[in-house]
Amino acid sequence: MFTGIVQAYVEVSEVIRKQDLTTFTLCFPESSLKGLKQGASVAIDGVCFTVVNIEGKHVFFDAMKETLQRTTIGIIEKGKHLNIERSFKIGDEVGGHIVSGHVHSMAEIVDVNTSIANNHILTFKVPNSLVKYIFPKGFVALNGASLTIVDVDKKNDTFSVYLIPETLQRTTFGFKEKGDFVNIEIDSQTQAIVDTVERVLAEKNIVVKED
């Protein structure tokens, strides 16, 4: 499990593609290597991976067919940068929200707004099936970062987040442009509540119309 607090962004140093399997290597900073062992879990752009090998600063991971199809890991390239977070231990501070590393889908950046001083606003378009789980002031994990949703446009399947300078410095969001894709994980508690309410209403034959 993870907290959605990205610890660093790192460079992809090698990508080896085989049929339905991609092995990739990331160059970790010393601060992220301490205590890291083969078999440990690491969130990479929000996707939970198992460490398969460590050689100095280079950490190796394998991505299978399902991950390659569902997430942005399928389009990673050597020289690109990815967000990382080590799994949290019992007793660690949870500064964001509980994140599983099981990505639901990809979201497209449809607008980057920097016209307001000291504000960096990103707007994302998501699959329509996920919109019902997205609410203003709710949580969402984007490329592994726990972010608060600000604006939601359910008619256009979009929502916006505002990024503070610390987030831009610590993550890859400062490099993202319109047309780029990110991984999205819906807050599990929100999903459970929405699904439960829908099931109860369906059992009572109650239809709810959205504006």
Sequence and secondary structure as in RCSB ss.txt:
>XXXX:A:sequence
MFTGIVQAYVEVSEVIRKQDLTTFTLCFPESSLKGLKQGASVAIDGVCFTVVNIEGKHVFFDAMKETLQRTTIGI
IEKGKHLNIERSFKIGDEVGGHIVSGHVHSMAEIVDVNTSIANNHILTFKVPNSLVKYIFPKGFVALNGASLTIV
DVDKKNDTFSVYLIPETLQRTTFGFKEKGDFVNIEIDSQTQAIVDTVERVLAEKNIVVKED
>XXXX:A:secstr
 B S   EEEEEEEEEEETTEEEEEEE  HHHHTT  TT EEEETTEEEE  EEETTEEEEEEEHHHHHHSGGGG
  TT EEEEEE   TT   SS  B S   EEEEEEEEE  STT EEEEEE  GGGGGG  TT EEEETTEEEE  
EEETTTTEEEEEE HHHHHHSGGGG  TT EEEEEE HHHHHHHHHHHHHHHHTT      
